[in-house]
Structure formats: C-alpha cells, structure tokens
Amino acid sequence: VVKHGDDIVLQAATPVESIVDSTGAGDAYTAGFLYGWTQDWSLKECAELGTYCATQLIQQVGGRIEPGLMEQYIASNR
C-alpha cells in the first residue's frame, strides 16, 4: 500500500517461481519507486517500477539487479 495525500495505490506482489535471495529487496523497491517519483510519474507507476526492481532482485543471488533491466522495463512500459 502506498499513500500520498488522498491517493492510495494497492500494488500486488509479482508471482515468481522461486526466491533465490531477498538481500536488498527493500532497497531495490525503494530505488525504483524513488526513480519514478523524481521523474514525476504517478504513484501507481512508481509502485509498479519499485515492485519490478524488487522482483528482479529476489530471483538472483546478490543485492543488485543486472545493469540495464530497469531501463528495459521503462522503455517497455512508459
């Protein structure tokens, strides 16, 4: 749940086959969300990007997503 003023967004988790490593998932969500926020995206779009980043991260070992994945998502979804 994300709330700002009167806006409320309920963002569901993205189903994955397996969680490999959750290290840094919250940081990845925050990074994606705040990137969208600094670009004046809607609250829903920010939550979606944050969820995408966290989802990518938990499917691999380590605390960072592969370079270029966020850019690919943005190009496909904006």
Contact map, one row per residue, 1 for C-alpha under 8 A:
111000011110000000000000000000000000000000000000000000000000000000000000000000
111100011110000000000000000000000000000000100010000000000000000000000000000000
111111111000000000000000000000000000000000000000000000000000000000000000000000
011111110000000000000000000000000000000000100000000000000000000000000000000000
001111100000000000000000000000000000000000000000000000000000000000000000000000
001111110000000000000000000000000000000000000000000000000000000000000000000000
001111111000000000000000000000000000000000100000000000000000000000000000000000
111101111100000000000000000000000000000000000000000000000000000000000000000000
111000111110000000000000000000000000000000110010000000000000000000000000000000
110000011111000000000000000000000000000000000000000000000000000000000000000000
110000001111100000000000000000000000000000010011001000000000000000000000000000
000000000111110000000000000000000000000000000000000000000000000000000000000000
000000000011111000000000000000000000000000000000001000000000000000000000000000
000000000001111100000000000000000000000000000000001100100000000000000000000000
000000000000111110000000000000000000000000000000000000000000000000000000000000
000000000000011111100000000000000000000000000000000000100010000000000000000000
000000000000001111100000000000000000000000000000000000000000000000000000000000
000000000000000111110000000000000000000000000000000000000010000000000000000000
000000000000000111111100000000000000000000000000000000000111000000000000000000
000000000000000001111100000000000000000000000000000000000111100000000000000000
000000000000000000111110000000000000000000000000000000001111110000000000000000
000000000000000000111111100000000000000000000000000000001100001000000000000000
000000000000000000001111100000000000000000000000000000000100011000000000000000
000000000000000000000111111100000000000000000000000000001000011100000000000000
000000000000000000000111111110000000000000000000000011101100001000000000000000
000000000000000000000001111111000000000000000000000001000000000000000000000000
000000000000000000000001111111100000000000000000000001000000000000000000000000
000000000000000000000001111111110000000000000000010011001000000100000000000000
000000000000000000000000111111111000000000000000111111000000000000000000000000
000000000000000000000000011111111100000000000000010000000000000000000000000000
000000000000000000000000001111111110000000000000010010000000000000000000000000
000000000000000000000000000111111111000000000110111110000000000000000100000000
000000000000000000000000000011111111100000000111110000000000000000000000000000
000000000000000000000000000001111111110000000100010000000000000000000000000000
000000000000000000000000000000111111111000000100000000000000000000000000000000
000000000000000000000000000000011111111111001100100000000000000000000000000000
000000000000000000000000000000001111111111100100000000000000000000000000000000
000000000000000000000000000000000111111110000000000000000000000000000000000000
000000000000000000000000000000000011111110000000000000000000000000000000000000
000000000000000000000000000000000001111111000000000000000000000000000000000000
000000000000000000000000000000000001111111101100000000000000000000000000000000
000000000000000000000000000000000001100111111100000000000000000000000000000000
010100101000000000000000000000000000100011111110000000000000000000000000000000
000000001010000000000000000000000000000001111111000000000000000000000000000000
000000000000000000000000000000000001000011111111100000000000000000000000000000
000000000000000000000000000000011111100011111111110000000000000000000000000000
010000001010000000000000000000011000000000111111111000000000000000000000000000
000000000010000000000000000000001000000000011111111100000000000000000000000000
000000000000000000000000000010011001000000001111111110000000000000000100100000
000000000000000000000000000111111100000000000111111111000000000000000000000000
000000000010110000000000000010010000000000000011111111100000000000000000000000
000000000000010000000000000010010000000000000001111111110000000000000000000000
000000000000000000000000100110110000000000000000111111111000000010000100000000
000000000000000000000000111110000000000000000000011111111100000000000000000000
000000000000010100000000100000000000000000000000001111111110000000000000000000
000000000000000000000000000000000000000000000000000111111111000010000000000000
000000000000000000001101100100000000000000000000000011111111111110000000000000
000000000000000000111110100000000000000000000000000001111111100000000000000000
000000000000000101111000000000000000000000000000000000111111100000000000000000
000000000000000000111000000000000000000000000000000000011111110000000000000000
000000000000000000011000000000000000000000000000000000001111111000000000000000
000000000000000000001011000000000000000000000000000000001001111100000000000000
000000000000000000000111100000000000000000000000000000001000111110000000000000
000000000000000000000001000100000000000000000000000000001000011111000000000000
000000000000000000000000000000000000000000000000000010011000001111101000000000
000000000000000000000000000000000000000000000000000000000000000111111000000000
000000000000000000000000000000000000000000000000000000000000000011111100000000
000000000000000000000000000000000000000000000000000000000000000001111111000000
000000000000000000000000000000000000000000000000000000000000000011111111100000
000000000000000000000000000000010000000000000000100010000000000000111111110000
000000000000000000000000000000000000000000000000000000000000000000011111111000
000000000000000000000000000000000000000000000000000000000000000000011111111100
000000000000000000000000000000000000000000000000100000000000000000001111111110
000000000000000000000000000000000000000000000000000000000000000000000111111111
000000000000000000000000000000000000000000000000000000000000000000000011111111
000000000000000000000000000000000000000000000000000000000000000000000001111111
000000000000000000000000000000000000000000000000000000000000000000000000111111
000000000000000000000000000000000000000000000000000000000000000000000000011111
